[in-house]
Amino acid sequence: MENTFEPEIAQNHQSELSLGALKPIIPSGDGRVDGATERLNELTNLPAIEHVAVYEDVHRRLHDALTDNSE
């Protein structure tokens, strides 16, 4: 059986996917949280293959805000 998977085609297909309009993000009042969630607005302008990096950054920033005991 021949492998017909072509990575270039899959990557091109990923770049054609879009989220459409996202619901507005309601500010939380915490600058760190709002700064992190604001990055989610970038997803509509990025190909799907680049979404993981944004999600990872948002997750890291939210985690840091939640675990910060300095307040």
trRosetta pair geometry for C-beta under 8 A, 3 or more apart (Angstrom, degrees):
i j d omega theta_ij theta_ji phi_ij phi_ji
5 10 7.1 10 -171 -38 89 128
6 9 4.3 64 85 9 107 111
6 10 6.9 171 88 -11 56 85
7 10 5.5 -59 -148 39 35 112
7 11 6.1 34 157 -20 71 106
8 11 5.8 -54 -146 37 30 110
8 12 6.3 31 154 -18 64 106
9 12 5.7 -54 -148 37 31 111
9 13 6.3 33 153 -20 64 106
10 13 5.6 -54 -148 36 31 113
10 14 6.4 36 152 -22 64 104
11 14 5.5 -49 -149 32 33 115
11 15 6.6 32 154 -19 64 103
11 49 6.3 15 -143 -65 76 156
12 15 5.8 -55 -150 34 33 110
12 16 6.7 31 152 -20 63 106
13 16 5.8 -59 -155 33 34 112
13 17 7.2 43 149 -32 64 96
14 17 5.9 -47 -159 14 37 113
14 47 6.0 78 124 164 84 106
14 48 4.6 -122 -176 66 82 107
14 49 4.4 74 132 -48 140 98
15 47 3.6 -33 -123 -133 69 135
15 48 7.0 -140 -85 26 26 78
15 49 6.5 -34 -67 7 71 112
16 47 7.9 19 -16 -134 28 98
17 47 7.5 89 52 -163 77 67
17 48 4.4 10 71 -31 120 136
18 44 7.0 49 -169 -152 96 63
18 48 7.9 -126 -79 -51 29 95
19 22 6.1 14 129 -63 130 93
19 43 5.7 37 -5 127 151 110
19 44 5.5 -99 56 -97 111 69
20 44 7.7 -78 84 -124 15 103
21 44 7.5 25 -110 -111 33 140
22 25 7.9 1 132 -41 118 87
22 40 7.0 -170 170 138 164 102
22 41 6.9 -150 60 -112 141 57
22 43 7.0 84 -52 66 144 115
22 44 6.2 -126 -10 -55 108 115
25 37 4.9 176 -179 145 150 118
25 38 7.0 -152 68 -86 146 46
25 40 6.3 115 -60 61 142 127
25 41 7.2 -107 2 -53 123 96
27 34 5.1 14 -140 -109 84 124
28 33 4.4 -28 50 98 147 136
28 34 5.7 -152 33 -59 87 83
28 37 7.4 112 -14 11 114 143
29 34 7.6 145 17 -43 14 122
30 33 4.1 61 80 15 109 110
30 34 6.4 167 80 -11 54 88
30 65 6.6 109 141 -171 135 135
31 34 5.7 -58 -138 43 29 109
31 35 6.0 33 161 -23 66 108
32 35 5.9 -54 -147 35 26 112
32 36 6.5 24 154 -17 61 107
32 61 6.7 -164 175 171 86 94
32 64 7.3 -120 -179 96 133 96
32 65 4.0 163 117 -100 131 120
32 68 7.7 102 12 11 178 148
33 36 5.8 -57 -151 36 31 110
33 37 6.2 17 159 -9 68 110
33 62 6.5 60 -121 -115 74 80
33 65 5.5 172 -63 139 74 169
34 37 6.1 -58 -138 44 29 102
34 38 6.1 44 156 -35 63 104
35 38 5.7 -48 -148 22 27 119
35 39 7.7 38 151 -27 55 93
35 61 6.9 -114 97 172 95 145
36 39 6.2 -49 -175 13 37 113
36 57 7.7 -167 -143 130 82 76
36 58 4.9 115 174 -144 92 67
36 61 3.7 -177 -100 101 116 128
36 62 5.1 171 133 -55 164 76
36 65 6.9 -115 -14 -13 141 135
37 40 5.6 -26 -173 4 57 118
37 58 6.7 80 -90 -147 40 117
37 62 7.8 69 -54 -75 81 112
38 41 6.0 -33 -178 10 53 114
39 42 5.6 -33 -174 10 58 118
39 54 5.6 -176 149 -161 109 96
39 57 6.2 -106 158 98 168 118
39 58 5.3 -155 70 -75 125 98
39 61 7.8 119 4 26 139 149
40 43 5.8 -21 -175 -8 54 117
40 54 7.1 129 -100 153 43 122
40 58 6.3 52 -59 -92 86 153
41 44 6.9 -37 -178 13 52 105
42 45 6.0 -72 -168 46 54 102
42 46 5.9 41 144 -21 85 118
42 54 5.8 -162 78 -118 118 141
43 46 5.8 -70 -140 40 34 107
43 51 5.7 47 -131 -117 100 98
43 54 6.0 -162 -76 87 84 161
46 50 4.4 -108 175 80 120 121
46 51 6.2 152 100 -69 124 64
46 54 6.8 164 36 -27 163 137
47 50 5.4 86 64 8 74 103
48 51 5.5 -29 -160 -8 47 121
49 52 7.7 -37 174 6 40 102
50 53 5.8 -41 -173 28 66 113
50 54 7.0 63 137 -16 77 102
51 54 5.6 -60 -157 39 44 110
51 55 6.0 41 151 -19 77 107
52 55 5.7 -57 -146 40 32 110
52 56 6.1 33 156 -21 67 107
53 56 5.8 -53 -146 36 29 112
53 57 6.5 28 155 -18 63 106
54 57 5.8 -57 -150 37 31 110
54 58 6.3 29 154 -17 66 107
55 58 5.8 -55 -144 39 31 110
55 59 6.1 33 156 -21 65 108
56 59 5.7 -54 -146 37 29 113
56 60 6.3 30 155 -20 64 106
57 60 5.8 -53 -147 35 30 111
57 61 6.3 25 157 -15 65 109
58 61 5.9 -59 -146 40 29 108
58 62 6.2 25 157 -16 65 109
59 62 6.0 -59 -145 39 27 107
59 63 6.1 29 156 -21 64 109
60 63 5.7 -57 -147 37 27 113
60 64 6.3 29 154 -19 64 106
61 64 5.7 -50 -146 35 31 112
61 65 6.5 32 154 -18 63 104
62 65 5.6 -53 -148 36 33 111
62 66 6.3 28 155 -16 66 108
63 66 5.9 -60 -147 39 29 107
63 67 6.1 6 163 -2 66 115
64 67 6.3 -69 -138 47 25 96
64 68 6.2 42 159 -46 64 102
65 68 5.9 -43 -147 8 27 117
68 71 6.9 63 119 -3 98 95
